[in-house]
């Protein structure tokens, strides 16, 4: 187990380097740069563009430097000084902009994960134990609707219900809008995990060890939660790797619709304006969350399932 953890930690470093490079490449792919978009915006507003100002900004942000030089300046600032660069659009350090919105983003993502687990675990167990019952059909129907409904549409519907029924306002952050965001973000993940847990648990309940334990007189509740449910819980931990970044990435649209000041709308505006340091830093953070989530899920699986632990040795 210790060898496995050490090996996984060694993989983290080159993975993060690759993520940072790919993040910076993605931002550079569209033609032009921030100043191109800035000049086009000024021209559309009928304002004159000062060539000296544009040239000064180009020199200040190093936009004339080769791509590899820009990347090395950015990544060395992050590694040596935790300096993510300067936002061209906001005129502020990227770390300050992200740091202002990151706590709410993390709280929203963590709450959504808890919502997914608290809802999908009991519903998944119930639908497996009561297969083909009325409750199973209802949960399955709701699950398919949750998977099929886009997040932005569900957010709009719930926002309209909250506004007309409960008088919620989306002009400022309040517990009502945060609750709507948690439900919207957790809906697709909940529906998916219910289906996975149901399928895994149905498979475990038909295995010989369950039949033998039931024949020995073990109570149904004790039998269910001691072995089959524990094995069927593997998807809850194995999906942490993609659940964290998908929640943070999914909240881009949800937070924009609900007017919540998280990193989501910040990333969207940075991509539209080609603010490369801000957009690249947020994309890199999403990649880091994926690596961290994958590592946590591997450790949790090794702790939960003895078969996984034996495979590591």
FIDOTOR-392900 format. One record per residue (C-alpha): residue number from 1; residue in three letters; chain; x, y, z. Coordinates in steps of 0.05 Angstrom, whole numbers. Layout:
REC  tikol  kolnu  zavo      px      py      pz
REC    NUM    ALA     A       X       Y       Z
...
END
This chain:
REC  tikol  kolnu  zavo      px      py      pz
REC      1    UNK     A       0       0       0
REC      2    UNK     A      56      49      18
REC      3    UNK     A      92      33     -48
REC      4    UNK     A      28      47     -85
REC      5    UNK     A      19     115     -50
REC      6    UNK     A      92     134     -64
REC      7    UNK     A      84     114    -137
REC      8    UNK     A      20     154    -145
REC      9    UNK     A      52     216    -114
REC     10    UNK     A     111     211    -162
REC     11    UNK     A      61     210    -220
REC     12    UNK     A      29     274    -196
REC     13    UNK     A      88     320    -212
REC     14    UNK     A      96     304    -287
REC     15    UNK     A      20     302    -293
REC     16    UNK     A      13     373    -265
REC     17    UNK     A      68     398    -312
REC     18    UNK     A      32     368    -371
REC     19    UNK     A     -34     399    -348
REC     20    UNK     A      -3     468    -341
REC     21    UNK     A      27     464    -411
REC     22    UNK     A     -37     439    -443
REC     23    UNK     A     -77     493    -406
REC     24    UNK     A     -32     547    -435
REC     25    UNK     A     -34     517    -504
REC     26    UNK     A    -111     516    -504
REC     27    UNK     A    -114     590    -487
REC     28    UNK     A     -65     606    -544
REC     29    UNK     A    -103     566    -597
REC     30    UNK     A    -154     619    -619
REC     31    UNK     A    -126     670    -669
REC     32    UNK     A    -105     737    -639
REC     33    UNK     A     -97     754    -566
REC     34    UNK     A    -128     798    -513
REC     35    UNK     A    -106     863    -546
REC     36    UNK     A    -137     840    -612
REC     37    UNK     A    -204     832    -576
REC     38    UNK     A    -193     897    -539
REC     39    UNK     A    -180     937    -603
REC     40    UNK     A    -241     906    -637
REC     41    UNK     A    -284     925    -577
REC     42    UNK     A    -259     997    -579
REC     43    UNK     A    -271    1002    -654
REC     44    UNK     A    -341     975    -645
REC     45    UNK     A    -355    1030    -594
REC     46    UNK     A    -328    1083    -642
REC     47    UNK     A    -268    1100    -597
REC     48    UNK     A    -199    1117    -623
REC     49    UNK     A    -143    1067    -609
REC     50    UNK     A     -78    1097    -584
REC     51    UNK     A     -22    1056    -618
REC     52    UNK     A      27    1076    -562
REC     53    UNK     A     -20    1049    -509
REC     54    UNK     A     -29     984    -547
REC     55    UNK     A      46     976    -557
REC     56    UNK     A      58     990    -483
REC     57    UNK     A       8     937    -463
REC     58    UNK     A      38     888    -511
REC     59    UNK     A     107     898    -481
REC     60    UNK     A      80     897    -410
REC     61    UNK     A      46     830    -418
REC     62    UNK     A     100     800    -463
REC     63    UNK     A      52     785    -519
REC     64    UNK     A     107     792    -571
REC     65    UNK     A     149     738    -537
REC     66    UNK     A     150     668    -566
REC     67    UNK     A      99     620    -538
REC     68    UNK     A     150     579    -499
REC     69    UNK     A     178     642    -466
REC     70    UNK     A     109     664    -445
REC     71    UNK     A      95     595    -416
REC     72    UNK     A     161     591    -378
REC     73    UNK     A     150     660    -347
REC     74    UNK     A      80     640    -325
REC     75    UNK     A      97     571    -297
REC     76    UNK     A     161     595    -263
REC     77    UNK     A     122     650    -228
REC     78    UNK     A      72     598    -203
REC     79    UNK     A     124     549    -179
REC     80    UNK     A     172     599    -147
REC     81    UNK     A     126     653    -121
REC     82    UNK     A      54     626    -128
REC     83    UNK     A      45     684    -177
REC     84    UNK     A      -7     665    -230
REC     85    UNK     A       5     728    -270
REC     86    UNK     A     -35     791    -282
REC     87    UNK     A    -105     794    -311
REC     88    UNK     A    -106     838    -372
REC     89    UNK     A    -181     852    -370
REC     90    UNK     A    -187     865    -295
REC     91    UNK     A    -118     897    -285
REC     92    UNK     A    -109     856    -221
REC     93    UNK     A     -66     797    -200
REC     94    UNK     A     -98     731    -221
REC     95    UNK     A     -87     702    -151
REC     96    UNK     A    -128     758    -121
REC     97    UNK     A    -186     747    -170
REC     98    UNK     A    -187     672    -161
REC     99    UNK     A    -176     676     -86
REC    100    UNK     A    -236     721     -79
REC    101    UNK     A    -283     671    -113
REC    102    UNK     A    -250     605     -98
REC    103    UNK     A    -279     594     -27
REC    104    UNK     A    -350     600     -52
REC    105    UNK     A    -334     554    -111
REC    106    UNK     A    -304     501     -66
REC    107    UNK     A    -362     506     -17
REC    108    UNK     A    -412     498     -75
REC    109    UNK     A    -375     438    -103
REC    110    UNK     A    -367     404     -35
REC    111    UNK     A    -441     415     -19
REC    112    UNK     A    -460     386     -87
REC    113    UNK     A    -417     324     -74
REC    114    UNK     A    -451     314      -7
REC    115    UNK     A    -519     323     -40
REC    116    UNK     A    -501     271     -93
REC    117    UNK     A    -479     220     -41
REC    118    UNK     A    -536     232       8
REC    119    UNK     A    -589     224     -45
REC    120    UNK     A    -560     170     -90
REC    121    UNK     A    -539     122     -35
REC    122    UNK     A    -608     108      -3
REC    123    UNK     A    -644     113     -70
REC    124    UNK     A    -595      67    -104
REC    125    UNK     A    -600      15     -49
REC    126    UNK     A    -676      20     -48
REC    127    UNK     A    -683      11    -124
REC    128    UNK     A    -638     -51    -122
REC    129    UNK     A    -673     -83     -63
REC    130    UNK     A    -742     -66     -90
REC    131    UNK     A    -728     -81    -163
REC    132    UNK     A    -786     -69    -211
REC    133    UNK     A    -828     -38    -156
REC    134    UNK     A    -867      28    -164
REC    135    UNK     A    -812      65    -127
REC    136    UNK     A    -759      34    -172
REC    137    UNK     A    -796      58    -235
REC    138    UNK     A    -806     128    -206
REC    139    UNK     A    -733     135    -186
REC    140    UNK     A    -711     109    -254
REC    141    UNK     A    -756     158    -291
REC    142    UNK     A    -732     217    -249
REC    143    UNK     A    -660     194    -259
REC    144    UNK     A    -667     193    -335
REC    145    UNK     A    -699     262    -333
REC    146    UNK     A    -641     287    -291
REC    147    UNK     A    -590     260    -341
REC    148    UNK     A    -628     287    -401
REC    149    UNK     A    -643     357    -375
REC    150    UNK     A    -588     409    -388
REC    151    UNK     A    -562     445    -326
REC    152    UNK     A    -578     514    -353
REC    153    UNK     A    -650     495    -368
REC    154    UNK     A    -660     464    -299
REC    155    UNK     A    -629     526    -267
REC    156    UNK     A    -676     572    -306
REC    157    UNK     A    -737     531    -286
REC    158    UNK     A    -718     528    -212
REC    159    UNK     A    -699     602    -212
REC    160    UNK     A    -768     618    -241
REC    161    UNK     A    -803     574    -189
REC    162    UNK     A    -762     606    -133
REC    163    UNK     A    -777     676    -158
REC    164    UNK     A    -852     666    -169
REC    165    UNK     A    -866     621    -109
REC    166    UNK     A    -816     641     -55
REC    167    UNK     A    -796     711     -78
REC    168    UNK     A    -723     694     -87
REC    169    UNK     A    -679     746    -119
REC    170    UNK     A    -620     730    -164
REC    171    UNK     A    -591     800    -160
REC    172    UNK     A    -550     778    -100
REC    173    UNK     A    -524     714     -69
REC    174    UNK     A    -571     684     -17
REC    175    UNK     A    -584     615      13
REC    176    UNK     A    -641     603     -36
REC    177    UNK     A    -599     613     -99
REC    178    UNK     A    -542     571     -69
REC    179    UNK     A    -591     515     -54
REC    180    UNK     A    -617     517    -126
REC    181    UNK     A    -545     514    -151
REC    182    UNK     A    -529     454    -107
REC    183    UNK     A    -591     417    -131
REC    184    UNK     A    -578     433    -204
REC    185    UNK     A    -504     414    -201
REC    186    UNK     A    -519     349    -163
REC    187    UNK     A    -578     326    -207
REC    188    UNK     A    -538     294    -264
REC    189    UNK     A    -486     263    -217
REC    190    UNK     A    -541     236    -172
REC    191    UNK     A    -579     204    -229
REC    192    UNK     A    -516     171    -256
REC    193    UNK     A    -493     144    -189
REC    194    UNK     A    -562     116    -174
REC    195    UNK     A    -560      75    -238
REC    196    UNK     A    -488      51    -224
REC    197    UNK     A    -502      33    -152
REC    198    UNK     A    -567      -3    -170
REC    199    UNK     A    -532     -45    -224
REC    200    UNK     A    -473     -63    -180
REC    201    UNK     A    -516     -81    -120
REC    202    UNK     A    -562    -124    -162
REC    203    UNK     A    -501    -161    -187
REC    204    UNK     A    -474    -171    -115
REC    205    UNK     A    -542    -195     -88
REC    206    UNK     A    -541    -254    -137
REC    207    UNK     A    -472    -279    -118
REC    208    UNK     A    -462    -344     -80
REC    209    UNK     A    -435    -313     -16
REC    210    UNK     A    -500    -273      -7
REC    211    UNK     A    -542    -335     -19
REC    212    UNK     A    -500    -375      31
REC    213    UNK     A    -503    -319      84
REC    214    UNK     A    -579    -315      76
REC    215    UNK     A    -585    -391      83
REC    216    UNK     A    -546    -387     148
REC    217    UNK     A    -600    -343     178
REC    218    UNK     A    -565    -275     173
REC    219    UNK     A    -616    -219     177
REC    220    UNK     A    -631    -184     112
REC    221    UNK     A    -610    -115     138
REC    222    UNK     A    -544    -140     167
REC    223    UNK     A    -529    -181     106
REC    224    UNK     A    -544    -123      59
REC    225    UNK     A    -500     -71      91
REC    226    UNK     A    -443    -115     114
REC    227    UNK     A    -420    -141      47
REC    228    UNK     A    -460    -125     -17
REC    229    UNK     A    -470     -51      -5
REC    230    UNK     A    -397     -43      17
REC    231    UNK     A    -373     -73     -48
REC    232    UNK     A    -424     -35     -90
REC    233    UNK     A    -400      31     -59
REC    234    UNK     A    -337      29    -101
REC    235    UNK     A    -367      76    -154
REC    236    UNK     A    -378     129    -101
REC    237    UNK     A    -303     133     -89
REC    238    UNK     A    -278     117    -159
REC    239    UNK     A    -318     176    -188
REC    240    UNK     A    -286     229    -143
REC    241    UNK     A    -233     240    -197
REC    242    UNK     A    -283     265    -248
REC    243    UNK     A    -338     289    -201
REC    244    UNK     A    -298     347    -171
REC    245    UNK     A    -276     380    -237
REC    246    UNK     A    -343     365    -270
REC    247    UNK     A    -379     402    -214
REC    248    UNK     A    -332     461    -218
REC    249    UNK     A    -335     461    -293
REC    250    UNK     A    -411     452    -294
REC    251    UNK     A    -421     511    -248
REC    252    UNK     A    -396     557    -303
REC    253    UNK     A    -465     559    -336
REC    254    UNK     A    -504     550    -271
REC    255    UNK     A    -468     607    -235
REC    256    UNK     A    -476     652    -296
REC    257    UNK     A    -551     638    -299
REC    258    UNK     A    -560     647    -223
REC    259    UNK     A    -512     706    -219
REC    260    UNK     A    -467     673    -167
REC    261    UNK     A    -396     702    -162
REC    262    UNK     A    -355     638    -169
REC    263    UNK     A    -297     622    -214
REC    264    UNK     A    -346     598    -268
REC    265    UNK     A    -368     665    -296
REC    266    UNK     A    -296     690    -286
REC    267    UNK     A    -271     634    -331
REC    268    UNK     A    -324     646    -384
REC    269    UNK     A    -308     720    -389
REC    270    UNK     A    -233     706    -390
REC    271    UNK     A    -242     657    -449
REC    272    UNK     A    -285     707    -487
REC    273    UNK     A    -235     763    -478
REC    274    UNK     A    -174     717    -487
REC    275    UNK     A    -147     737    -419
REC    276    UNK     A     -95     681    -423
REC    277    UNK     A     -65     684    -353
REC    278    UNK     A    -132     685    -318
REC    279    UNK     A    -164     632    -362
REC    280    UNK     A    -102     588    -362
REC    281    UNK     A     -97     590    -286
REC    282    UNK     A    -170     570    -276
REC    283    UNK     A    -164     513    -326
REC    284    UNK     A    -101     490    -291
REC    285    UNK     A    -137     490    -224
REC    286    UNK     A    -191     445    -255
REC    287    UNK     A    -136     398    -278
REC    288    UNK     A    -105     398    -208
REC    289    UNK     A    -173     381    -179
REC    290    UNK     A    -177     322    -226
REC    291    UNK     A    -108     296    -204
REC    292    UNK     A    -125     306    -130
REC    293    UNK     A    -193     274    -138
REC    294    UNK     A    -163     214    -174
REC    295    UNK     A    -111     205    -119
REC    296    UNK     A    -164     209     -65
REC    297    UNK     A    -208     159    -100
REC    298    UNK     A    -150     110    -108
REC    299    UNK     A    -134     114     -34
REC    300    UNK     A    -207     109     -14
REC    301    UNK     A    -217      47     -58
REC    302    UNK     A    -156      14     -28
REC    303    UNK     A    -183      27      42
REC    304    UNK     A    -253       4      25
REC    305    UNK     A    -242     -58     -17
REC    306    UNK     A    -193    -112       6
REC    307    UNK     A    -189    -138     -66
REC    308    UNK     A    -161     -71     -89
REC    309    UNK     A    -111     -70     -32
REC    310    UNK     A     -85    -139     -51
REC    311    UNK     A     -78    -117    -122
REC    312    UNK     A     -31     -61    -101
REC    313    UNK     A      17    -107     -63
END
